[in-house]
Amino acid sequence: MAGAVAPTLAAAAASSSTAAASSLAPNPTTRRDPLTSIAARAPFVPLTATRRLGHGYRGAPLVVASPHQARNPRLRFAAAAAAEGMAAEASTAGAASAAEAKPFAVLFVCLGNICRSPAAEAVFRNLVSKRGLDSKFQIDSAGTIGYHEGNKADSRMRAASKKRGIDVTSISRPIKPSDFRDFDLILAMDRQNYEDILNAFERWRHKEPLPDGAPNKVKLMCSYCKRHTESEVPDPYYGGPQGFEKVLDLLEDACESLLDSIVADNAKHFCMTLDMYICRQ
């Protein structure tokens, strides 16, 4: 009897041991936390890891939790917050890069936009082209009144400019509210134009959102002259050929200094040093 009981007890013990081992083995039908499962198979990477390629951040932040972090709700929340913060930083860096890529916008303004400002636009555009900076600038002109809207520039101004190898091709338009948002610099031909531009800003700022610092963008054209002492570009409309030649003399002087000033003040925007710019002249 005792001999029969011993094998039975041994079998029972073996069965119990097998059952215990089975209870410790993974159950493929049991649902597991996906994050814990992934983290268990993946090597540990610090929470704050991120990709930095070239200049600025490119792509989404790389955040991988360790097994311990994956099981801890607080650490999982911290990982998510870190990812969100780095994504915001990457977005800010991208916006800054886009701002740097935006052309520098210059607007020339006179009374009717048929003599002085279209000539200034053409002179400046010609100078920018000679320096190989076309893609870096947005150049336009406008008038403080819309009387000549849709017309070509005065034929006398076009003829005088043509003799200097400059094509005046702009079509007259009046200044508009969006100009105060879209342009980095607004050049007035004379003091009256200057006052009219600022008065227009004061009227429009109460009707639609405009930058508070927009008036600081407005400058007198002759403030950039180096070889001439005139404080204003005179309106040649009622004069003879000499008046148009005088306007072009002033504009060529001012535009050359204007371009030098813009490049010097915005070297990072133009992705060049001052020495590189001088070599292009």
C-alpha positions as a printed Julia matrix, in Angstrom:
281×3 Matrix{Float64}:
   0.0     0.0     0.0
   2.77    2.41    0.95
   4.56    1.63   -2.33
   1.45    2.53   -4.33
   0.91    5.82   -2.5
   4.47    7.08   -3.14
   4.19    7.15   -6.97
   0.82    8.87   -6.69
   2.21   11.64   -4.47
   5.2    12.1    -6.8
   2.9    12.44   -9.81
   0.74   14.98   -7.99
   3.81   17.03   -7.05
   5.05   16.99  -10.64
   1.62   18.07  -11.89
   1.52   20.92   -9.36
   5.01   22.07  -10.38
   4.03   22.08  -14.07
   0.9    24.11  -13.34
   2.89   26.67  -11.36
   5.4    27.02  -14.19
   2.58   27.45  -16.69
   1.06   30.23  -14.61
   4.36   32.15  -14.83
   4.68   31.8   -18.62
   3.37   34.62  -20.89
  -0.23   34.18  -21.96
  -0.59   35.17  -25.65
  -4.29   35.88  -25.13
  -3.71   38.41  -22.35
  -4.02   42.09  -23.44
  -0.9    44.14  -22.79
  -0.16   47.87  -22.73
   1.17   48.6   -26.27
   3.59   51.23  -24.98
   5.0    48.81  -22.4
   5.34   46.09  -25.04
   7.18   48.36  -27.47
   9.42   49.76  -24.76
  10.28   46.24  -23.56
  11.62   45.38  -27.02
  13.24   48.74  -27.84
  16.55   50.03  -26.49
  16.31   52.92  -24.05
  16.57   56.4   -25.58
  16.49   59.53  -23.34
  13.22   61.43  -23.25
  14.74   64.58  -24.68
  16.35   63.04  -27.76
  15.69   64.96  -30.96
  16.94   65.16  -34.52
  18.96   68.23  -35.46
  19.95   68.34  -39.12
  21.87   71.24  -40.66
  20.5    74.62  -39.6
  17.47   74.47  -37.34
  15.26   71.55  -36.43
  13.92   69.28  -39.15
  11.24   66.67  -38.61
   9.42   65.68  -35.42
  11.19   65.17  -32.08
  12.2    61.58  -31.34
  10.91   60.43  -27.94
  11.17   56.78  -26.83
  10.36   55.69  -23.28
  12.29   53.14  -21.26
  10.34   50.18  -19.8
  10.25   51.93  -16.43
   9.01   55.16  -18.0
   6.38   53.28  -19.98
   4.89   51.71  -16.83
   4.87   55.0   -14.91
   1.92   57.28  -15.87
   3.73   60.39  -14.65
   6.78   59.66  -16.78
   4.6    58.89  -19.79
   2.93   62.28  -19.35
   6.37   63.93  -19.09
   7.44   62.23  -22.31
   4.36   63.52  -24.13
   4.94   67.04  -22.77
   8.58   66.94  -23.88
   7.55   65.86  -27.38
   5.0    68.67  -27.59
   7.54   71.25  -26.42
  10.15   70.17  -28.94
   7.56   70.15  -31.72
   6.72   73.77  -30.85
  10.43   74.65  -30.92
  10.81   73.02  -34.32
   7.79   74.96  -35.58
   9.26   78.25  -34.33
  12.59   77.5   -36.0
  10.77   76.74  -39.24
   8.87   80.02  -39.06
  12.13   81.91  -38.51
  13.66   80.23  -41.56
  10.62   81.2   -43.64
  10.93   84.81  -42.46
  14.58   84.88  -43.49
  13.65   83.54  -46.93
  11.02   86.26  -47.52
  12.23   88.93  -49.97
  12.95   92.38  -48.56
  10.05   94.54  -49.75
  10.56   98.18  -50.84
   7.78  100.55  -51.95
   8.43  103.93  -53.63
   5.66  106.53  -53.36
   4.98  109.9   -55.02
   1.78  111.83  -55.8
   0.34  110.18  -58.92
   2.75  107.27  -59.46
   3.53  108.28  -63.05
   6.86  110.14  -62.79
   9.07  109.94  -59.72
   8.07  106.73  -57.94
   7.9   104.53  -61.07
  11.33  105.88  -62.05
  12.63  105.12  -58.53
  11.23  101.59  -58.79
  12.95  101.08  -62.16
  16.29  102.55  -61.06
  16.36  100.45  -57.9
  15.26   97.3   -59.74
  18.01   97.82  -62.32
  20.63   98.26  -59.6
  19.44   95.18  -57.7
  19.58   93.13  -60.9
  23.15   94.24  -61.62
  24.18   93.06  -58.14
  22.51   89.68  -58.69
  20.0    90.18  -55.87
  16.72   89.91  -57.79
  15.4    87.02  -55.71
  16.12   88.89  -52.48
  13.82   91.83  -53.17
  10.18   92.69  -53.78
  10.02   96.14  -55.44
   6.95   98.23  -56.26
   5.68  101.81  -56.47
   2.44  103.64  -55.73
   0.85  107.09  -55.51
  -0.92  108.9   -52.7
  -3.82  109.55  -55.1
  -5.5   107.22  -57.59
  -6.12  109.76  -60.37
  -3.79  107.96  -62.82
  -4.59  104.42  -61.7
  -4.04  101.89  -64.5
  -1.91  104.24  -66.61
   1.69  103.78  -67.72
   4.35  106.14  -66.44
   4.7   109.57  -68.08
   6.19  109.15  -71.57
   8.82  111.84  -70.84
  10.05  109.93  -67.8
  10.14  106.67  -69.73
  12.15  108.32  -72.53
  14.66  109.93  -70.15
  15.14  106.65  -68.29
  15.53  104.7   -71.52
  18.51  106.87  -72.48
  20.22  105.63  -69.31
  19.44  102.0   -70.09
  16.58  101.81  -67.58
  13.1   100.54  -68.52
  10.16  102.04  -66.62
   7.37   99.48  -66.95
   5.16   99.91  -63.88
   1.44  100.69  -63.99
   0.08  103.41  -61.71
  -1.8   102.42  -58.57
  -2.68  104.18  -55.3
  -1.21  103.17  -51.97
  -3.41  100.76  -49.98
  -3.66   99.57  -46.36
  -1.97   96.23  -47.0
   1.17   98.09  -48.12
   1.86   98.88  -44.47
   1.89   95.14  -43.73
   3.59   93.88  -46.87
   6.52   96.27  -47.25
   9.58   96.61  -45.05
  10.46  100.11  -46.27
   8.31  102.87  -47.83
  10.17  105.72  -49.57
   8.4   109.07  -50.04
   9.64  111.41  -52.77
   8.92  114.65  -50.92
   7.7   115.96  -47.58
   4.07  116.22  -48.72
   4.1   112.59  -49.86
   5.57  111.65  -46.49
   2.78  113.41  -44.59
   0.08  111.98  -46.88
   1.36  108.44  -46.31
   1.28  108.86  -42.53
  -2.19  110.43  -42.67
  -3.45  107.49  -44.72
  -2.07  105.12  -42.1
  -3.91  106.96  -39.33
  -7.2   106.73  -41.24
  -6.84  103.06  -42.09
  -5.55  101.8   -38.75
  -8.99  102.4   -37.22
 -10.68  100.32  -39.92
  -8.42   97.25  -40.07
  -5.46   95.78  -38.18
  -2.17   97.41  -39.19
   1.28   97.11  -37.55
   1.79   99.74  -34.84
   5.35  100.3   -36.04
   4.38  100.86  -39.69
   5.06  104.65  -39.6
   8.69  103.84  -38.81
   8.95  102.19  -42.23
   8.33  105.52  -43.99
  11.47  107.45  -45.02
  12.29  110.36  -47.33
  14.01  109.24  -50.52
  16.65  111.98  -50.45
  17.72  110.98  -46.95
  19.79  108.31  -48.73
  21.55  110.7   -51.13
  25.33  110.91  -50.81
  26.34  113.19  -53.69
  23.37  115.59  -53.62
  22.18  117.93  -50.89
  18.51  118.19  -51.9
  16.03  117.09  -49.24
  13.24  116.21  -51.71
  12.84  114.75  -55.2
  11.01  117.54  -57.11
   7.97  116.78  -59.23
   9.01  117.22  -62.92
   5.48  116.96  -64.32
   5.04  120.66  -65.17
   8.65  121.29  -66.21
  10.91  120.55  -69.17
  13.37  117.73  -69.97
  15.94  119.02  -67.48
  13.51  118.31  -64.64
  13.31  114.62  -65.54
  17.09  114.38  -65.8
  17.44  115.97  -62.37
  15.0   113.46  -60.89
  16.99  110.57  -62.33
  20.26  112.01  -60.98
  18.78  112.15  -57.48
  17.22  108.7   -57.73
  20.41  107.02  -58.93
  22.34  108.58  -56.06
  19.71  107.66  -53.44
  19.07  104.13  -54.75
  22.73  103.19  -54.67
  23.06  104.26  -51.05
  19.69  102.7   -50.22
  20.75   99.29  -51.5
  24.05   99.45  -49.62
  22.19  100.39  -46.44
  19.63   97.58  -46.73
  22.28   94.93  -47.33
  24.48   96.21  -44.5
  21.57   96.22  -42.04
  20.23   92.82  -43.13
  23.36   90.78  -43.89
  21.85   87.64  -42.34
  18.72   88.01  -44.47
  20.82   88.15  -47.63
  23.03   85.24  -46.47
  26.22   87.12  -47.28
  28.92   89.14  -45.63
  29.52   92.76  -46.54
  32.77   91.71  -48.25
  30.84   89.29  -50.48
  28.39   92.07  -51.39
  31.18   94.54  -52.21
  32.74   91.97  -54.55
  29.5    91.94  -56.59
  29.64   95.67  -57.26
